[in-house]
Every structure is written in C-alpha cells, then in structure tokens.
Amino acid sequence: MARPVPAIVILGNGSLATARKIQQVYPGALIHGLAERVEGADRVYHEFGATLRELYQQDTPIIALCAAGIVIRTLAPLLLEKGAEPPVLAVAEDGSAVVPLLGGLGGVNVMAREIAASLEVAAAITTSGELRFGTCLLNPPSGYALGDLELGKRFVSDLLAGQSVRIEGAAPWLAQAQLPEDPQAQLSIHVGSAERTPSANELLIYPRSVLVAVNAEVADLPNAIRAALHQANIAAQSLACLLASDLLMASPALREAALELGVPLRFASVSGGVSELARTVPNATVLSADTGIAIAVTSQPLELAQIGRARGRLAVIGLGPGAAELMVPAVKAELARANDVLGYETYVRMAGPFRDDQVLHCTDNREEMQRARHAFELAAQGRSVVVVSSGDPGVFAMAAAVLEALHESSDPSWHSVDLEILPGVSASLATAAQAGAPLGHDFCVMSLSDNLKPWSIIEKRLDLASQADLALAFYNPISRSRPWQLGRALEIVAQHRNGETPVVLGRDVGRPGQTLRVITLGQLTADQVDMRTMVLIGSSTTCTFPRAEGGEWVYTPRWYGTKPPS
Ligand code: SAH
C-alpha cells in the first residue's frame, strides 16, 4: 500500500520556505497555512487546534512547523482514544530541528530521517530500538504484518538488554539493520505465513502473501475464510486480499467480509470457479479448501496491483457554497482519495488544490449528461471518481444527472460501481443561515430556469406555492438568456403577498466578496439579482428586527396561526 501523503501545517509566513523544502520530499503534500497570517499556502485554515485534530483523526501524517509543546497540547485529548495514530512531527520553523512525536509504528522515525536529510540536520530520534538497530523492528515494511505488539515490545527490550538474535525466513528489509545476530541465539525473528503459537522468544512477522478466492454464496464468509486458513495451517495475519469474480462486484456480503477481515477486495473476470480465480495469482501454490473458497500462497508479499482490479467508486459530492469550513468532512476525505475529478471548471477549481497524480476533467456547465457518463466509464475501470457540484449535489445539480445516466444504462460494469452521493450545504440554507431563519417554517425550493422544464409549469408552481403561503427560495433566478422570467415570477408572487414581505438576497454567499441584503418584496426588482444570487421570499409570517451590530435578523416562526403557549 502507498504511504499516505502528509499534511504540512504552518502558522506564519516565516515557515513557508522550510515547508516548501519539506514538500519536495513528499510530492503531493499540501501546505496548510493559518488564514491572515500566511500568504501562498495550498490550503487555508482558521483554527489550528481543530485543523490538527481533524487531520489526526483522519489518519493523515502531520508535519507541524511549530513548537513541539503546542502540538502535544493540541493532540493530547485524542491520545487516550484508541483509533488512528498517524506519524506526527514537530519541525522548527527555521528547519534547524526535526522531532518525531507520535506514530512510532506508523514510520514517524523514517519520516524524521527523510525530512532531516532534506534540511541537512540530524533527526531527534529518541526510540531506543531504532537508535540501536537502525530500524523499528515492530514496524515492518508494507507487505508484512507484526504478530503481536505487546510481545514484540518485550522482545525488543530483551534485545536491548544485550541478547543476540537469529533470523528465520526471508526478511530482506533487515539486511541493512545493525542486529546482534548469532545463529545460536535464543531469540529469533521468524518470518513466515504458517500458523504459529506465539512465544516470548520469537518475534513473529507475517508476510502478506496469501490470497483467498471466494464466491459470495458461502455462508458467514469471514468465519468460513478463517476456518479454511486454519485448516490449511496458514496464519490469518498473512491474508493479503480477497479475490472474487467481477460479476459479484456489488455483493454486500463480500464487502462486509473484506471489511471485517481488514483486507482489500479485488475482482477478476475468470470463467470457472474459485480455484480458477486463485490460479490467476502469479507463482502461487493453490490449495482448494472448501467449496466456494480457494487459497493461493506465494513466497513473497503479494503485489495488489497485479491482482485483478478494485471495485470502482463514484462519489457525487457537494462542495457547499464555497467556504472551506462549510464543506462536510466526508467530502474532504472523498476529494483526498479521488483519482479523477469531473465538473464545471469553476467548481473543480473551488474543490482544489489537487495532487499531481489526480486527473482533472473540466467541462462546460451544460454538458451534464455527458459528464455523468464519462464518470461511469472511468469508475467502471476501477478508478475512484468524484463529480463535483456546488452546494448540495441533489439540488439542481449533478446527482440526478448521474442517476439518470445509470438508469439509462444496461452496462453491468456501470451498475457495479460503488456509487455514493455526499451532501453539501445548499445555497438556500447557507443564505438563510446568514440572514437568520427565513426558512424556519414550511418552504418551497424552485429553480426559475426554464431550460429543462416549460415556463408554464414554473408559473403554476409559483402561483400555488405563493397561495399556500410557503416561504420561497429561488435558484437560477435570472441569466442573460432568461432576462424577463424573474420579473414575471415576482408579479405572480405579488398577487398573494404584500409589499412588506421580507426578501433576502444572498450573492456569492460563502465566497470572496459575498453580499447579503434584506429588503422587501415591494422594493425587489429584477436588476438587483443575477445568476450568482439566491432569492429568499418570506411568507405572511416572516418578520424582521434590528441586529445589535447593524442590519436585520429575518425569521419565520415555527408556528402558524396562533402562537402556542411558551
Ligand atoms: N447545487 C447548488 C445549486 C445549483 S443551481 C446548491 O445546492 O446550492 C445554481 C444557483 O444556485 C445559482 O444561480 C444561485 O441562484 C444559487 N447559488 C449557488 N451558489 C450560491 C452562492 N454561493 N451564493 C448565492 N447563490 C448561490
């Protein structure tokens, strides 16, 4: 597995030069700079503590250019929780010191050495085993799994106390280590995929060299797999992945089994059963255990990229109105894992910055169906694809177009894609929140665009919604090609609502240069509105009152008719 890309976090412009040097060691790593203090960072954040904790909880390696104490105090509340422990390092602003703080088993010392080398200083390594042996024995490279951490810690302290050790099996990464090796030693490092009883004298390391080919019909798949491995005398820790026929790509049972066993799930197109599937693994010995399960064992850790392919993923995401704080964390995480990003260029740019390995497909705003189909073509190849919308993807945006494209398609590879819609803060809600709570009671959301529906139906809905005394939220209120429609819409609304009805106009809400205006229906004219404006029109109960800081609060009470006793 590729190592996750670290985040470089800085508090001031003084650290930018050091941050850029570190960035060269980790191509794709983004520099997160404190708003108003840092110019030219890749990402802007407002709160240091919240940002650092969020990165930590997402298991992102953190390189913080500030005092070690600040980092420790910030992360302290999270340390007692079990969960992610990514590498965390403090680096002096001027690059004169590199201090690995957390994530010893996640390779923090390796990172400290890499960063220190680029800054031409020595890393402040404090881990005894690492200092003595030049490697962390409890953190074998990817492709290998440590048997037991607690036994391992005791083993390393025995070694540090002066005992010698022998190596059984192939441990190529230890060739460079400075271990007190002795063929007669009592202690041994044992590398192998066979099941083995743990003992204090042995550090067990399992190569991830075993693949299990399955079909989804097997009942209680995780336990059936465990039983089959046990019967074949193979350690469960050596399991590298599950492989299934690509006809089963959408099977929830397979997905859950892989999740429970903590291994990736791959798919291949093979005619025949599980034994044929297992035989696609290069240089493997195939053991057929049960019906529905076959085991392939190799002498080396498996290279996942050579085995079938992953199930493709397509996420339709909402960026929110624009401001980074209003983007939901699930959307941020989805953007980080994307191979391909599709969307209208303005929104794709808003979703960035992106790493060099991420492919951007920017298209015109009108080519929605074509974009949706392109997204499925990419995802069906096993890629992780994101389609971006502003606000919420389900509100006059890409989610419905993507589902329509899927509905129209009979291609099984499109239907097996892992499709998910991730919500965002829609413009009406972002605008309403800034004004107070104008949508605090029943409301009606409409697009005034007649590009995809006849104008007559818009008029009818406007008439009925106004008659029903719903507060109204207008998306796409006006454009160069639709100059008169808003004026006509306001005429219809005015037939049912008086001129004093509060109106909120939010323009570029959550984006640079945003404006918010509170006026009345009587004052509203079409020339105050453009296509970047959200128009909220109150109901008969919507009211306003002055705000202490100037301007007005707008709200629509939750009750209707007579106020209930409070
Ligand atoms: N999916 C989007 C809406 C797309 S329709 C959402 O959920 O917000 C585009 C219309 O949304 C624009 O014409 C405008 O009326 C409104 N809009 C989108 N972003 C906005 C913003 N930041 N400020 C004000 N209005 C916005």
Boltz pocket constraint, residues with backbone or C-beta under 6 A from the ligand:
constraints:
  - pocket:
      binder: B
      contacts: [[A, 321], [A, 322], [A, 389], [A, 390], [A, 391], [A, 392], [A, 393], [A, 394], [A, 395], [A, 396], [A, 397], [A, 425], [A, 426], [A, 427], [A, 428], [A, 431], [A, 474], [A, 475], [A, 476], [A, 477], [A, 478], [A, 506], [A, 507], [A, 508], [A, 509], [A, 510], [A, 511], [A, 530], [A, 531], [A, 532], [A, 533], [A, 534], [A, 535]]
      max_distance: 6.0
